[in-house]
Amino acid sequence: MNKAYIADRAVRVILLFAALLSIIIVFMIGLFIFKESLPAFREVGATSLILGSTWRPSQEQYGILTMIVGSLLVTVGAIVLGVPLALGAAILLAEIAPGRVRGIIRPAVELLAGIPSVVYGLFGMVVLVPFIRAVIPVKGNFGFGLLSASMVLAIMILPTITNIAEDAIRAVPKEYKEGSFALGSTHLQTIVHTILPAARSGIVAAIILGIGRAIGETMAMIMVIGNAVEFPLPLNANPLTLFLRSARTLTGNIAVEINYATGIHASALFATGVVLFILIIIVNSTARILVRGEHYG
Amino acid sequence: MDNQETNASFSRRLFSLQHVVDETPIIAETPRASIGSQEAIVRKQLTQKIVFGLFWLTGLLAVAVLIGVVGYLLVQGAQVISLDFLLTPPQGGLEGKGGISTTIITTLYLVILTIAIATPLGVGAAVYLVEYAGEMHGRRGLVPVLVSIARLGVETLAGVPSIIFGLFGYVLFVLYMRFGFSLLAASLSGACLILPVIIRTSEEALKSVPKSYREGSLALGTTQLQMIWTVVLPAALPGIITGIVLSVGRVFSETAVFYVTLGGSYRIPTSLLSGGRTMALHVYYLAMDTRAFDKAMGTAAILILIIIIINAIINYITHRVSVSLGR
């Protein structure tokens, strides 16, 4: 009996360590990446590193602003293309579609979530890029660029947003709906005026988590975005042609160059990682706070 | 569980109610409907039909995207898939000659290693958080603070983008620990990536074990550890396995982490310290460095098939569990 008690105590301590491992890893990630980026911050200076728009490692110019802009633009593109689709699908699944249809669409959406990002990247390269090159006859449009990348990303964040938003809509208490019906509202009025406002914070959290996924995506972006390190500017008088430009994301910058970079160059890539890490933590904490604020009386 | 059941039957009833509301004109004199002449009602119903049509369109579009991506790559990939493709090693070069045999083996090595590292740690963490930390609720002192920090850690880790894990693995395992580009470095980095997945799914599985199981065991005079080992873990096993299968899928799909920690050589790794190339990485290298798009699509098709199988396994286990627990 005594032996069993001692074993119980010992295992408890070991398991506590296992439980704390996640936070230890988070801490170590922060520590290592920040420590490795220090030389770049010291040599280049935080301002010219983050706000510098020229990235030419061969000439020791390390400004990552173009990559920040690239990441933000492609995320905006993905949100504009993907969110209406994802929310429409979520409302359909939660409110409108009969059980049998939901039984087909929901697993399909879940399957989309599991498909490797390189597969989406490959699909972008062989289908979307040639398509965009062919249908938009603008000089300098090579297909590889922000538009293709936004489309690929929109597909990739669709399952994330749809699943979480559907759960949020389903979590709205039935009484709200019954009350609205009892007042004579149609189903559509109930959805628009009662259900969606009640599920708002959950839906916003879903979109924010989608943004987090979009900012963090790496390989699929490298494959379709073109990776040019120049400031994306419109190709002609129409400002939207900006999206036909090749660009580079923060994630892509790290992945493409880290394995051969040395010295300050490598350190500047870790600084890119620091910016990305901070960006993601802000985005995800916002989503977490919103989800936590979700209460139904 | 009871709650879920009532919810289900309730929503079924509600659905029939909805049907009535959708189809019949509003008769009662309600504040909103009072101005509603017959014409206004017809207009309302028309608007609803149009908007619902748009919702249907988005849902169908989502499915169409899935069928488009998966179908296209499966059909194109099927043209190069053969036994020969699976059993010959890649030869490299601009033409991307050869098959994918070595990448399959490397992927399997990496999956086994990563899962072997992450599973005990992840399940252990979940056991602590569910079985031991539960009783800390409302107490004061060091341990409850550690528990809430631990939970924050799991949540944060789950949101970290994979390239950050890659960067971390590269600096810590590849450079500092001098493992080089290797299976060991890659699987340690990969284990960090899947750790939150295993913790979260195991937690759910443990929470679904009825309290009466635990009480019964403790009443027989077992220690908490004996109870966990002989009663709770066996009961939670299907759910824990679901989490592990899910993580296997993650390792199959992951590219960014292994791109910066595994090296990319297409030879079979001979030891823990030699590098390699997974199937997902092979898709990337074929697409970016060679002209062999057909072979990239063949490899992608096989990856898609594996993911479909993994999803089917998860659905099967989940279904069996819900049947056996009478849910």
HADDOCK unambig.tbl for C-alpha pairs under 7 A between the chains (distance, minus, plus):
assign (segid A and resid 4 and name CA) (segid B and resid 223 and name CA) 6.83 0.50 0.50
assign (segid A and resid 5 and name CA) (segid B and resid 223 and name CA) 6.66 0.50 0.50
assign (segid A and resid 8 and name CA) (segid B and resid 223 and name CA) 6.87 0.50 0.50
assign (segid A and resid 8 and name CA) (segid B and resid 224 and name CA) 6.73 0.50 0.50
assign (segid A and resid 8 and name CA) (segid B and resid 225 and name CA) 5.18 0.50 0.50
assign (segid A and resid 15 and name CA) (segid B and resid 124 and name CA) 5.38 0.50 0.50
assign (segid A and resid 15 and name CA) (segid B and resid 125 and name CA) 5.81 0.50 0.50
assign (segid A and resid 15 and name CA) (segid B and resid 128 and name CA) 5.55 0.50 0.50
assign (segid A and resid 16 and name CA) (segid B and resid 125 and name CA) 6.87 0.50 0.50
assign (segid A and resid 16 and name CA) (segid B and resid 128 and name CA) 6.09 0.50 0.50
assign (segid A and resid 18 and name CA) (segid B and resid 121 and name CA) 5.41 0.50 0.50
assign (segid A and resid 18 and name CA) (segid B and resid 124 and name CA) 5.91 0.50 0.50
assign (segid A and resid 18 and name CA) (segid B and resid 125 and name CA) 4.73 0.50 0.50
assign (segid A and resid 19 and name CA) (segid B and resid 125 and name CA) 3.84 0.50 0.50
assign (segid A and resid 19 and name CA) (segid B and resid 126 and name CA) 6.93 0.50 0.50
assign (segid A and resid 19 and name CA) (segid B and resid 128 and name CA) 6.47 0.50 0.50
assign (segid A and resid 19 and name CA) (segid B and resid 129 and name CA) 6.82 0.50 0.50
assign (segid A and resid 19 and name CA) (segid B and resid 150 and name CA) 5.88 0.50 0.50
assign (segid A and resid 20 and name CA) (segid B and resid 150 and name CA) 4.88 0.50 0.50
assign (segid A and resid 22 and name CA) (segid B and resid 150 and name CA) 6.76 0.50 0.50
assign (segid A and resid 22 and name CA) (segid B and resid 153 and name CA) 5.06 0.50 0.50
assign (segid A and resid 22 and name CA) (segid B and resid 154 and name CA) 5.38 0.50 0.50
assign (segid A and resid 22 and name CA) (segid B and resid 157 and name CA) 6.51 0.50 0.50
assign (segid A and resid 23 and name CA) (segid B and resid 150 and name CA) 5.83 0.50 0.50
assign (segid A and resid 23 and name CA) (segid B and resid 153 and name CA) 3.88 0.50 0.50
assign (segid A and resid 23 and name CA) (segid B and resid 154 and name CA) 6.69 0.50 0.50
assign (segid A and resid 26 and name CA) (segid B and resid 153 and name CA) 6.63 0.50 0.50
assign (segid A and resid 26 and name CA) (segid B and resid 157 and name CA) 6.16 0.50 0.50
assign (segid A and resid 29 and name CA) (segid B and resid 168 and name CA) 5.71 0.50 0.50
assign (segid A and resid 32 and name CA) (segid B and resid 168 and name CA) 6.89 0.50 0.50
assign (segid A and resid 33 and name CA) (segid B and resid 168 and name CA) 6.65 0.50 0.50
assign (segid A and resid 85 and name CA) (segid B and resid 58 and name CA) 5.34 0.50 0.50
assign (segid A and resid 88 and name CA) (segid B and resid 55 and name CA) 5.02 0.50 0.50
assign (segid A and resid 88 and name CA) (segid B and resid 58 and name CA) 5.49 0.50 0.50
assign (segid A and resid 88 and name CA) (segid B and resid 59 and name CA) 6.69 0.50 0.50
assign (segid A and resid 89 and name CA) (segid B and resid 55 and name CA) 6.42 0.50 0.50
assign (segid A and resid 89 and name CA) (segid B and resid 58 and name CA) 5.48 0.50 0.50
assign (segid A and resid 89 and name CA) (segid B and resid 59 and name CA) 4.36 0.50 0.50
assign (segid A and resid 92 and name CA) (segid B and resid 55 and name CA) 5.63 0.50 0.50
assign (segid A and resid 92 and name CA) (segid B and resid 56 and name CA) 6.38 0.50 0.50
assign (segid A and resid 92 and name CA) (segid B and resid 59 and name CA) 6.57 0.50 0.50
assign (segid A and resid 105 and name CA) (segid B and resid 63 and name CA) 6.53 0.50 0.50
assign (segid A and resid 108 and name CA) (segid B and resid 63 and name CA) 6.54 0.50 0.50
assign (segid A and resid 108 and name CA) (segid B and resid 66 and name CA) 6.97 0.50 0.50
assign (segid A and resid 112 and name CA) (segid B and resid 66 and name CA) 6.33 0.50 0.50
assign (segid A and resid 114 and name CA) (segid B and resid 307 and name CA) 6.63 0.50 0.50
assign (segid A and resid 115 and name CA) (segid B and resid 253 and name CA) 6.79 0.50 0.50
assign (segid A and resid 115 and name CA) (segid B and resid 304 and name CA) 6.45 0.50 0.50
assign (segid A and resid 115 and name CA) (segid B and resid 307 and name CA) 6.61 0.50 0.50
assign (segid A and resid 116 and name CA) (segid B and resid 253 and name CA) 4.21 0.50 0.50
assign (segid A and resid 116 and name CA) (segid B and resid 254 and name CA) 6.59 0.50 0.50
assign (segid A and resid 117 and name CA) (segid B and resid 253 and name CA) 6.99 0.50 0.50
assign (segid A and resid 118 and name CA) (segid B and resid 280 and name CA) 6.57 0.50 0.50
assign (segid A and resid 118 and name CA) (segid B and resid 283 and name CA) 6.87 0.50 0.50
assign (segid A and resid 118 and name CA) (segid B and resid 284 and name CA) 6.26 0.50 0.50
assign (segid A and resid 119 and name CA) (segid B and resid 300 and name CA) 5.81 0.50 0.50
assign (segid A and resid 122 and name CA) (segid B and resid 287 and name CA) 6.85 0.50 0.50
assign (segid A and resid 123 and name CA) (segid B and resid 69 and name CA) 6.60 0.50 0.50
assign (segid A and resid 183 and name CA) (segid B and resid 30 and name CA) 6.21 0.50 0.50
assign (segid A and resid 184 and name CA) (segid B and resid 26 and name CA) 6.42 0.50 0.50
assign (segid A and resid 184 and name CA) (segid B and resid 30 and name CA) 6.24 0.50 0.50
assign (segid A and resid 184 and name CA) (segid B and resid 32 and name CA) 6.96 0.50 0.50
assign (segid A and resid 184 and name CA) (segid B and resid 33 and name CA) 6.61 0.50 0.50
assign (segid A and resid 186 and name CA) (segid B and resid 21 and name CA) 6.69 0.50 0.50
assign (segid A and resid 186 and name CA) (segid B and resid 22 and name CA) 6.56 0.50 0.50
assign (segid A and resid 187 and name CA) (segid B and resid 22 and name CA) 6.21 0.50 0.50
assign (segid A and resid 188 and name CA) (segid B and resid 48 and name CA) 5.57 0.50 0.50
assign (segid A and resid 216 and name CA) (segid B and resid 161 and name CA) 4.75 0.50 0.50
assign (segid A and resid 218 and name CA) (segid B and resid 163 and name CA) 6.73 0.50 0.50
assign (segid A and resid 218 and name CA) (segid B and resid 256 and name CA) 6.38 0.50 0.50
assign (segid A and resid 219 and name CA) (segid B and resid 255 and name CA) 6.88 0.50 0.50
assign (segid A and resid 219 and name CA) (segid B and resid 256 and name CA) 6.03 0.50 0.50
assign (segid A and resid 251 and name CA) (segid B and resid 163 and name CA) 6.52 0.50 0.50
assign (segid A and resid 255 and name CA) (segid B and resid 260 and name CA) 6.75 0.50 0.50
assign (segid A and resid 259 and name CA) (segid B and resid 260 and name CA) 6.39 0.50 0.50
assign (segid A and resid 273 and name CA) (segid B and resid 164 and name CA) 6.59 0.50 0.50
assign (segid A and resid 284 and name CA) (segid B and resid 159 and name CA) 6.67 0.50 0.50
